[in-house]
Amino acid sequence: AGRQLRPIFTWRELAEAVDLHARAFLALGLQTGDRLGVWAPNCAQWCISQFASAKIGVILVNINPAYRTSELEYVLKQSGCQWLVCAGAFKTSDYHAMLQSLAPELAQQSIGHLDSERLPDLRGVISLDLQPPPGFLPWSQLATLGMAVSPAQLAEREAGLHIDQPVNIQYTSGT
C-alpha cells in the first residue's frame, strides 16, 4: 500500500490484484447490479476495476476521459453510479476539482457516506492519486480494505452470478 501500481503484471499477479480489489469493492458495500464508474485514461487500475467489478456482479460504467463537468454530472446521474474511480487529472482536466464542484460535500463527509444534493446515488470516490484531496479514498488503501473480506466471501458472491448479467455501460463521445 502507498506505492504506485506497477504498469506490468504477470498473469498471476493480475489475477491476484483483481481478486483483492474485488474483495475491496465488497468491503465498500457494492452489491450485484450496482454501478462503479471509471473516469480515467487507460491504466492498470482501469483494467483491474473492470475485472474485479465483473467478478462481483457490479456494472462498470466507463466514462469518457475527455468529459467536462456537465457531462460527468449527466453520466453519474443517468447511470446511478454508487462509486467512482477517477484519475486526479488528465491532459488539461482537473478531475478532482470538477468532482469537488459537483459535490462540495465530499470534503466534509466521511468516505463512503457521501450525501450529495447533485449526485444522489454517489456514495464515494476512489482517486488514483497517492495523496488526493480530503473526501477521496486513495486507490492505495483498497488493498487494506480487501484484506478484511475473505476469499470465501468473494467465492460466495461469484457463485450467485449468472452468465447473462450485464458487466459494462459504455459512455462515448457519441458513437
C-alpha positions in Angstrom: 0.0 0.0 0.0 1.1 3.6 -0.6 3.2 2.8 -3.7 2.4 3.4 -7.3 0.8 0.5 -9.1 3.2 -1.2 -11.5 2.3 -0.9 -15.2 3.4 -4.5 -15.9 1.9 -7.6 -14.3 2.4 -11.3 -14.8 -1.0 -13.1 -15.4 -0.8 -14.5 -11.8 -0.2 -11.0 -10.4 -3.1 -9.6 -12.4 -5.4 -12.3 -11.1 -4.3 -11.7 -7.5 -4.8 -7.9 -7.9 -8.3 -8.5 -9.4 -9.3 -10.8 -6.6 -8.0 -8.4 -3.9 -9.8 -5.4 -5.4 -13.0 -7.4 -5.9 -12.9 -8.1 -2.2 -12.2 -4.4 -1.6 -15.3 -3.5 -3.6 -17.3 -5.9 -1.5 -15.9 -4.1 1.6 -17.2 -0.8 0.2 -20.7 -2.4 0.1 -21.1 -2.7 -3.6 -23.9 -5.1 -4.4 -24.8 -7.1 -7.5 -26.1 -4.7 -10.1 -24.6 -1.6 -8.5 -22.6 0.7 -10.7 -18.9 1.6 -10.4 -17.8 4.4 -12.6 -14.3 4.7 -14.0 -13.2 8.2 -15.2 -9.5 7.9 -16.2 -7.3 7.3 -19.1 -6.1 3.8 -19.8 -4.1 2.4 -16.8 -3.6 -0.8 -14.9 -6.2 0.3 -12.3 -8.8 0.6 -15.0 -8.2 -2.9 -16.1 -8.3 -4.2 -12.5 -11.5 -2.4 -11.9 -13.1 -3.9 -15.0 -12.3 -7.5 -14.0 -12.9 -7.0 -10.2 -16.3 -5.4 -10.7 -17.4 -8.2 -13.1 -16.3 -10.8 -10.5 -18.8 -9.4 -8.0 -21.7 -8.6 -10.4 -21.1 -4.9 -10.4 -21.6 -3.0 -13.6 -18.6 -0.9 -14.7 -19.5 2.5 -16.1 -16.8 3.7 -18.5 -16.8 7.5 -18.6 -15.0 9.2 -21.4 -11.8 10.8 -20.0 -12.5 14.0 -22.1 -15.8 14.7 -20.4 -16.3 18.0 -18.7 -18.2 18.7 -15.5 -21.7 18.9 -17.1 -21.2 15.6 -19.0 -19.8 13.9 -15.9 -22.8 15.0 -13.9 -25.2 13.6 -16.5 -23.4 10.3 -16.7 -23.2 9.8 -12.9 -26.9 10.7 -12.5 -28.2 8.7 -15.6 -26.2 5.6 -14.8 -26.8 5.7 -11.0 -23.1 5.2 -10.1 -22.6 4.4 -6.4 -18.8 4.7 -6.5 -16.4 6.4 -8.9 -12.7 5.6 -9.6 -11.0 8.7 -11.0 -7.6 9.9 -12.0 -6.5 13.2 -10.4 -6.1 14.9 -13.7 -5.8 14.1 -17.4 -4.4 16.5 -20.1 -6.0 19.9 -19.1 -8.8 18.4 -17.0 -8.5 18.6 -13.2 -10.9 15.7 -12.3 -10.7 16.3 -8.5 -11.7 20.0 -9.0 -14.6 19.1 -11.3 -15.9 16.5 -8.7 -15.5 19.0 -5.9 -17.6 21.5 -7.8 -20.3 18.9 -8.3 -20.2 17.5 -4.8 -18.6 20.0 -2.4 -19.9 17.8 0.4 -17.0 15.3 -0.4 -14.6 17.2 1.9 -16.9 17.3 4.9 -18.4 13.8 4.9 -16.8 10.5 5.8 -15.5 8.4 2.9 -18.2 6.1 1.6 -21.1 8.1 3.1 -21.4 10.9 0.6 -24.8 12.6 0.7 -24.7 14.9 -2.3 -27.6 17.0 -3.5 -26.5 17.0 -7.1 -25.3 13.4 -7.2 -27.8 11.5 -5.1 -26.6 7.9 -5.9 -22.9 8.5 -5.5 -21.6 7.2 -2.1 -17.9 7.7 -2.6 -14.9 8.5 -4.9 -11.7 6.5 -5.2 -8.8 8.5 -6.5 -5.8 7.1 -8.4 -3.6 9.8 -6.9 -1.4 8.8 -4.0 -2.5 11.9 -1.9 -5.9 13.0 -3.1 -7.9 15.9 -1.5 -10.0 15.3 1.6 -13.0 13.0 1.0 -11.4 11.0 -1.8 -10.4 7.4 -0.9 -6.9 6.7 -2.3 -6.7 3.6 -4.5 -3.7 2.5 -2.5 -6.0 1.9 0.5 -8.2 -0.6 -1.4 -5.7 -3.4 -0.7 -6.2 -3.0 3.0 -10.0 -2.9 2.7 -9.8 -6.1 0.5 -7.9 -8.0 3.2 -10.9 -7.6 5.5 -13.1 -9.7 3.2 -12.3 -13.4 2.9 -11.7 -15.2 -0.4 -14.7 -17.4 0.7 -16.9 -14.3 0.7 -15.8 -13.4 -2.8 -16.4 -17.0 -4.0 -19.9 -16.9 -2.5 -20.7 -13.7 -4.4 -19.3 -15.2 -7.6 -21.4 -18.4 -7.2 -24.6 -16.3 -7.2 -23.9 -14.6 -10.5 -25.3 -15.5 -13.9 -23.5 -15.5 -17.3 -26.1 -13.1 -18.8 -25.8 -10.4 -16.2 -24.5 -7.0 -17.5 -20.9 -6.0 -16.7 -20.4 -2.7 -18.6 -22.1 0.5 -19.6 -20.0 2.5 -22.1 -20.3 6.2 -22.4 -18.6 7.6 -25.5 -18.3 10.8 -27.5 -21.5 9.9 -29.4 -20.5 6.8 -31.3 
